[in-house]
């Protein structure tokens, strides 16, 4: 589950941040996968996510906005104390309006910034918001454990690349050096197949999880994930893909214009 926070201004307030965090963390566990909790201008949103991970005995990942390094490291320590299995930074949140509205400074991260953050913890560090080969190589050089090829749901910069347009190039460049995740516009199981075929090792689901939480709470999240899994399985049968491990060489239904 992709990191999303701020239920009042991102989800209409139909569930609270505490409710949503619990729904995704425990709904993901019920479905046999894992959730990422997020960060936003309201510090309480990150804290309730951390609390949910702690209640789940650490079965969650904490993603942090690109704040000052000292502030990121403070939040990493909270994730460590909660037993989180990994942490991350969504570096493409450097210009988010919501952070400005809450007077929470954020900004771009250099290679040295990333090295300082990664060296501050023994947890695997994920860098989210990568759209170019150069950025991916910086993450490899910084010692990151994984990247997420993502354009933040298209909400940060108009006219940016879609992840599906750049994923294959990034995978070819660094796929042997780092774990590659991808997200964006995943609305059914076949979209997962497309991302895996383009070179992703795993796929994050965002907006449909909100629908699951609001519509059915923890059970709704579980059902949403199980539906995606069933759709993926059906897509594999109908397209002749017999093993997700072979998707990177599977190209009959890729999203790209030309393969």
C-alpha positions as a Markdown table, in Angstrom:
| # | Residue | x | y | z |
|---|---|---|---|---|
| 1 | Unk | 0.0 | 0.0 | 0.0 |
| 2 | Unk | 1.4 | 3.4 | -1.1 |
| 3 | Unk | 1.8 | 6.1 | 1.6 |
| 4 | Unk | -1.1 | 8.5 | 1.8 |
| 5 | Unk | -2.0 | 10.8 | 4.7 |
| 6 | Unk | -4.1 | 13.8 | 5.6 |
| 7 | Unk | -7.6 | 12.4 | 5.5 |
| 8 | Unk | -9.2 | 15.8 | 6.2 |
| 9 | Unk | -7.8 | 17.4 | 3.1 |
| 10 | Unk | -7.1 | 14.4 | 0.9 |
| 11 | Unk | -10.1 | 12.1 | 1.6 |
| 12 | Unk | -12.9 | 14.4 | 2.7 |
| 13 | Unk | -12.6 | 13.5 | 6.3 |
| 14 | Unk | -14.7 | 10.4 | 5.9 |
| 15 | Unk | -12.3 | 8.5 | 8.2 |
| 16 | Unk | -9.8 | 9.9 | 10.6 |
| 17 | Unk | -6.0 | 9.6 | 10.2 |
| 18 | Unk | -5.9 | 7.2 | 13.0 |
| 19 | Unk | -8.7 | 5.1 | 11.5 |
| 20 | Unk | -7.1 | 5.1 | 8.1 |
| 21 | Unk | -3.6 | 4.2 | 9.4 |
| 22 | Unk | -5.0 | 1.2 | 11.3 |
| 23 | Unk | -7.1 | 0.2 | 8.3 |
| 24 | Unk | -4.2 | 0.0 | 6.0 |
| 25 | Unk | -1.6 | -1.5 | 8.3 |
| 26 | Unk | -3.9 | -4.3 | 9.5 |
| 27 | Unk | -5.8 | -4.7 | 6.3 |
| 28 | Unk | -2.5 | -5.2 | 4.4 |
| 29 | Unk | -1.4 | -7.8 | 7.0 |
| 30 | Unk | -4.8 | -9.6 | 6.6 |
| 31 | Unk | -4.2 | -9.7 | 2.8 |
| 32 | Unk | -0.6 | -11.0 | 3.1 |
| 33 | Unk | 1.2 | -7.8 | 2.2 |
| 34 | Unk | 2.4 | -4.6 | 3.9 |
| 35 | Unk | 1.5 | -1.0 | 4.1 |
| 36 | Unk | 3.5 | 2.2 | 4.0 |
| 37 | Unk | 2.4 | 5.0 | 6.3 |
| 38 | Unk | 3.0 | 8.6 | 5.2 |
| 39 | Unk | 3.9 | 12.0 | 6.3 |
| 40 | Unk | 2.4 | 15.4 | 5.7 |
| 41 | Unk | 2.2 | 19.0 | 7.1 |
| 42 | Unk | 0.2 | 17.9 | 10.2 |
| 43 | Unk | 2.7 | 16.1 | 12.4 |
| 44 | Unk | -0.1 | 14.1 | 14.0 |
| 45 | Unk | -0.6 | 12.2 | 10.8 |
| 46 | Unk | 2.8 | 10.6 | 10.9 |
| 47 | Unk | 2.5 | 9.8 | 14.6 |
| 48 | Unk | -0.7 | 7.9 | 14.2 |
| 49 | Unk | 0.9 | 5.9 | 11.4 |
| 50 | Unk | 3.8 | 5.1 | 13.6 |
| 51 | Unk | 1.4 | 4.1 | 16.4 |
| 52 | Unk | -0.4 | 1.7 | 13.9 |
| 53 | Unk | 3.0 | 0.1 | 13.0 |
| 54 | Unk | 3.9 | -0.3 | 16.6 |
| 55 | Unk | 0.5 | -2.0 | 17.3 |
| 56 | Unk | 1.2 | -4.3 | 14.4 |
| 57 | Unk | 4.6 | -5.3 | 15.9 |
| 58 | Unk | 6.5 | -3.4 | 13.3 |
| 59 | Unk | 4.8 | -4.8 | 10.2 |
| 60 | Unk | 4.8 | -1.5 | 8.3 |
| 61 | Unk | 7.1 | 1.0 | 6.5 |
| 62 | Unk | 7.3 | 4.7 | 7.4 |
| 63 | Unk | 7.7 | 7.2 | 4.5 |
| 64 | Unk | 8.9 | 10.7 | 5.4 |
| 65 | Unk | 8.7 | 14.0 | 3.6 |
| 66 | Unk | 12.0 | 15.6 | 2.4 |
| 67 | Unk | 12.3 | 17.8 | 5.5 |
| 68 | Unk | 15.6 | 19.0 | 7.0 |
| 69 | Unk | 17.9 | 16.1 | 7.5 |
| 70 | Unk | 17.7 | 16.4 | 11.3 |
| 71 | Unk | 13.9 | 16.3 | 11.2 |
| 72 | Unk | 14.0 | 13.2 | 8.9 |
| 73 | Unk | 16.4 | 11.4 | 11.3 |
| 74 | Unk | 14.1 | 12.2 | 14.2 |
| 75 | Unk | 11.2 | 10.5 | 12.4 |
| 76 | Unk | 13.4 | 7.6 | 11.4 |
| 77 | Unk | 14.2 | 7.1 | 15.1 |
| 78 | Unk | 10.4 | 7.0 | 15.8 |
| 79 | Unk | 10.1 | 4.3 | 13.1 |
| 80 | Unk | 12.9 | 2.3 | 14.6 |
| 81 | Unk | 11.3 | 2.5 | 18.1 |
| 82 | Unk | 8.1 | 1.2 | 16.5 |
| 83 | Unk | 9.9 | -1.7 | 15.0 |
| 84 | Unk | 9.2 | -0.7 | 11.4 |
| 85 | Unk | 10.8 | -3.0 | 8.8 |
| 86 | Unk | 12.0 | -0.1 | 6.6 |
| 87 | Unk | 11.8 | 3.7 | 6.2 |
| 88 | Unk | 11.8 | 6.0 | 3.2 |
| 89 | Unk | 11.7 | 9.5 | 1.8 |
| 90 | Unk | 9.3 | 10.7 | -0.9 |
| 91 | Unk | 11.8 | 13.2 | -2.4 |
| 92 | Unk | 9.2 | 14.5 | -4.9 |
| 93 | Unk | 7.3 | 16.1 | -2.0 |
| 94 | Unk | 9.9 | 18.9 | -2.0 |
| 95 | Unk | 7.3 | 21.4 | -3.4 |
| 96 | Unk | 4.1 | 20.2 | -1.9 |
| 97 | Unk | 1.6 | 23.0 | -1.1 |
| 98 | Unk | 0.3 | 21.2 | 1.9 |
| 99 | Unk | 3.7 | 21.3 | 3.6 |
| 100 | Unk | 3.9 | 25.1 | 2.9 |
| 101 | Unk | 0.4 | 25.6 | 4.4 |
| 102 | Unk | 1.5 | 23.9 | 7.6 |
| 103 | Unk | 4.8 | 25.9 | 7.7 |
| 104 | Unk | 6.8 | 22.6 | 7.4 |
| 105 | Unk | 10.0 | 23.3 | 5.4 |
| 106 | Unk | 10.9 | 20.7 | 2.7 |
| 107 | Unk | 13.3 | 20.8 | -0.2 |
| 108 | Unk | 15.4 | 18.7 | -2.7 |
| 109 | Unk | 18.0 | 16.2 | -1.5 |
| 110 | Unk | 21.5 | 16.0 | -2.7 |
| 111 | Unk | 23.6 | 12.8 | -2.8 |
| 112 | Unk | 25.4 | 13.9 | 0.4 |
| 113 | Unk | 22.0 | 14.5 | 2.1 |
| 114 | Unk | 20.9 | 11.0 | 1.2 |
| 115 | Unk | 24.1 | 9.5 | 2.4 |
| 116 | Unk | 23.8 | 11.2 | 5.8 |
| 117 | Unk | 20.2 | 10.0 | 6.2 |
| 118 | Unk | 21.0 | 6.4 | 5.1 |
| 119 | Unk | 24.0 | 6.2 | 7.3 |
| 120 | Unk | 21.9 | 7.3 | 10.3 |
| 121 | Unk | 20.0 | 4.0 | 10.5 |
| 122 | Unk | 20.4 | 0.3 | 10.1 |
| 123 | Unk | 16.9 | 0.0 | 8.5 |
| 124 | Unk | 16.5 | -0.3 | 4.7 |
| 125 | Unk | 15.9 | 3.1 | 3.2 |
| 126 | Unk | 13.6 | 3.6 | 0.2 |
| 127 | Unk | 13.7 | 6.7 | -2.0 |
| 128 | Unk | 10.3 | 7.5 | -3.6 |
| 129 | Unk | 9.7 | 9.8 | -6.5 |
| 130 | Unk | 12.3 | 8.7 | -9.0 |
| 131 | Unk | 11.7 | 9.4 | -12.7 |
| 132 | Unk | 15.1 | 9.4 | -14.4 |
| 133 | Unk | 18.1 | 7.1 | -14.7 |
| 134 | Unk | 20.4 | 9.8 | -13.2 |
| 135 | Unk | 18.2 | 10.0 | -10.1 |
| 136 | Unk | 18.1 | 6.2 | -9.8 |
| 137 | Unk | 21.9 | 6.1 | -10.0 |
| 138 | Unk | 22.2 | 8.7 | -7.3 |
| 139 | Unk | 20.1 | 6.5 | -5.0 |
| 140 | Unk | 22.3 | 3.5 | -5.7 |
| 141 | Unk | 25.4 | 5.5 | -5.0 |
| 142 | Unk | 23.9 | 6.8 | -1.7 |
| 143 | Unk | 23.3 | 3.3 | -0.5 |
| 144 | Unk | 19.5 | 3.2 | -0.7 |
| 145 | Unk | 17.9 | -0.3 | -0.6 |
| 146 | Unk | 15.1 | 0.5 | -2.9 |
| 147 | Unk | 13.5 | 3.2 | -5.1 |
| 148 | Unk | 9.9 | 3.9 | -6.1 |
| 149 | Unk | 9.5 | 5.1 | -9.7 |
| 150 | Unk | 6.6 | 7.5 | -9.1 |
| 151 | Unk | 5.4 | 11.0 | -10.0 |
| 152 | Unk | 3.5 | 11.4 | -6.7 |
| 153 | Unk | 0.1 | 10.6 | -8.4 |
| 154 | Unk | 0.7 | 13.4 | -10.9 |
| 155 | Unk | 0.0 | 15.9 | -8.1 |
| 156 | Unk | 3.4 | 17.7 | -7.8 |
| 157 | Unk | 4.4 | 18.8 | -11.3 |
| 158 | Unk | 2.1 | 19.0 | -14.4 |
| 159 | Unk | 3.4 | 17.5 | -17.6 |
| 160 | Unk | 5.8 | 15.2 | -15.9 |
| 161 | Unk | 6.6 | 11.7 | -17.1 |
| 162 | Unk | 4.3 | 8.9 | -16.1 |
| 163 | Unk | 6.1 | 6.1 | -14.3 |
| 164 | Unk | 5.3 | 3.6 | -17.0 |
| 165 | Unk | 7.1 | 5.8 | -19.6 |
| 166 | Unk | 10.4 | 5.7 | -17.8 |
| 167 | Unk | 10.3 | 2.5 | -15.7 |
| 168 | Unk | 11.8 | 0.1 | -18.3 |
| 169 | Unk | 14.8 | 2.5 | -18.9 |
| 170 | Unk | 15.5 | 2.8 | -15.2 |
| 171 | Unk | 15.2 | -1.0 | -14.7 |
| 172 | Unk | 17.7 | -1.7 | -17.4 |
| 173 | Unk | 20.1 | 0.8 | -15.9 |
| 174 | Unk | 20.0 | -0.1 | -12.2 |
| 175 | Unk | 17.8 | -3.2 | -11.9 |
| 176 | Unk | 20.7 | -5.4 | -10.9 |
| 177 | Unk | 21.8 | -2.9 | -8.2 |
| 178 | Unk | 18.7 | -1.9 | -6.3 |
| 179 | Unk | 15.1 | -3.0 | -5.7 |
| 180 | Unk | 12.7 | -1.2 | -7.9 |
| 181 | Unk | 9.1 | -0.4 | -6.9 |
| 182 | Unk | 6.6 | 1.5 | -8.9 |
| 183 | Unk | 3.2 | 3.3 | -8.4 |
| 184 | Unk | 0.7 | 5.5 | -10.2 |
| 185 | Unk | -2.7 | 4.8 | -11.8 |
| 186 | Unk | -2.9 | 1.3 | -10.5 |
| 187 | Unk | -6.7 | 0.6 | -10.8 |
| 188 | Unk | -6.9 | -3.1 | -11.5 |
| 189 | Unk | -4.7 | -6.2 | -11.4 |
| 190 | Unk | -3.5 | -6.0 | -15.0 |
| 191 | Unk | -1.9 | -2.6 | -14.1 |
| 192 | Unk | 0.3 | -4.5 | -11.7 |
| 193 | Unk | 1.3 | -6.9 | -14.5 |
| 194 | Unk | 2.2 | -4.0 | -16.7 |
| 195 | Unk | 4.6 | -2.5 | -14.1 |
| 196 | Unk | 6.2 | -5.8 | -13.4 |
| 197 | Unk | 6.7 | -6.5 | -17.1 |
| 198 | Unk | 8.3 | -3.1 | -17.4 |
| 199 | Unk | 10.9 | -4.0 | -14.8 |
| 200 | Unk | 9.4 | -3.3 | -11.3 |
| 201 | Unk | 10.1 | -5.8 | -8.5 |
| 202 | Unk | 6.9 | -4.7 | -6.7 |
| 203 | Unk | 4.0 | -2.4 | -7.1 |
| 204 | Unk | 2.3 | 0.1 | -4.8 |
| 205 | Unk | -1.5 | 0.7 | -4.8 |
| 206 | Unk | -2.8 | 4.1 | -3.6 |
| 207 | Unk | -6.2 | 5.6 | -4.3 |
| 208 | Unk | -8.2 | 2.4 | -4.5 |
| 209 | Unk | -7.1 | 1.7 | -0.9 |
| 210 | Unk | -8.8 | 4.9 | 0.2 |
| 211 | Unk | -12.0 | 3.6 | -1.3 |
| 212 | Unk | -11.6 | 0.4 | 0.5 |
| 213 | Unk | -11.0 | 2.1 | 3.9 |
| 214 | Unk | -13.9 | 4.5 | 3.5 |
| 215 | Unk | -16.2 | 1.9 | 2.2 |
| 216 | Unk | -15.4 | -1.0 | 4.5 |
| 217 | Unk | -12.6 | 0.0 | 6.8 |
| 218 | Unk | -10.0 | -2.7 | 7.6 |
| 219 | Unk | -12.0 | -5.4 | 5.8 |
| 220 | Unk | -12.5 | -3.1 | 2.8 |
| 221 | Unk | -8.7 | -2.6 | 2.5 |
| 222 | Unk | -8.3 | -6.4 | 2.7 |
| 223 | Unk | -11.0 | -7.0 | 0.0 |
| 224 | Unk | -9.4 | -4.3 | -2.3 |
| 225 | Unk | -6.0 | -6.0 | -2.1 |
| 226 | Unk | -7.5 | -9.5 | -2.6 |
| 227 | Unk | -9.4 | -8.2 | -5.6 |
| 228 | Unk | -6.2 | -6.9 | -7.2 |
| 229 | Unk | -4.5 | -10.2 | -6.5 |
| 230 | Unk | -7.3 | -12.1 | -8.2 |
| 231 | Unk | -7.3 | -9.7 | -11.2 |
| 232 | Unk | -3.6 | -10.1 | -11.5 |
| 233 | Unk | -3.9 | -13.9 | -11.5 |
| 234 | Unk | -6.6 | -13.8 | -14.2 |
| 235 | Unk | -4.4 | -11.4 | -16.3 |
| 236 | Unk | -1.6 | -13.9 | -16.0 |
| 237 | Unk | -3.7 | -16.8 | -17.2 |
| 238 | Unk | -5.2 | -14.9 | -20.2 |
| 239 | Unk | -1.8 | -13.4 | -21.3 |
| 240 | Unk | 0.3 | -16.6 | -20.8 |
| 241 | Unk | 2.5 | -15.3 | -18.0 |
| 242 | Unk | 3.0 | -18.2 | -15.7 |
| 243 | Unk | 5.3 | -16.7 | -13.1 |
| 244 | Unk | 5.7 | -13.2 | -11.7 |
| 245 | Unk | 9.5 | -13.7 | -11.6 |
| 246 | Unk | 9.5 | -13.9 | -15.4 |
| 247 | Unk | 7.6 | -10.7 | -16.0 |
| 248 | Unk | 10.6 | -8.7 | -16.9 |
| 249 | Unk | 11.0 | -10.7 | -20.1 |
| 250 | Unk | 7.3 | -10.7 | -20.8 |
| 251 | Unk | 6.3 | -7.9 | -23.2 |
| 252 | Unk | 3.1 | -8.8 | -25.1 |
| 253 | Unk | 0.9 | -6.3 | -23.2 |
| 254 | Unk | 3.3 | -3.6 | -22.1 |
| 255 | Unk | 1.9 | -0.1 | -21.5 |
| 256 | Unk | 4.6 | 1.6 | -23.6 |
| 257 | Unk | 3.8 | 2.9 | -27.1 |
| 258 | Unk | 6.4 | 0.8 | -28.7 |
| 259 | Unk | 8.4 | -2.1 | -27.4 |
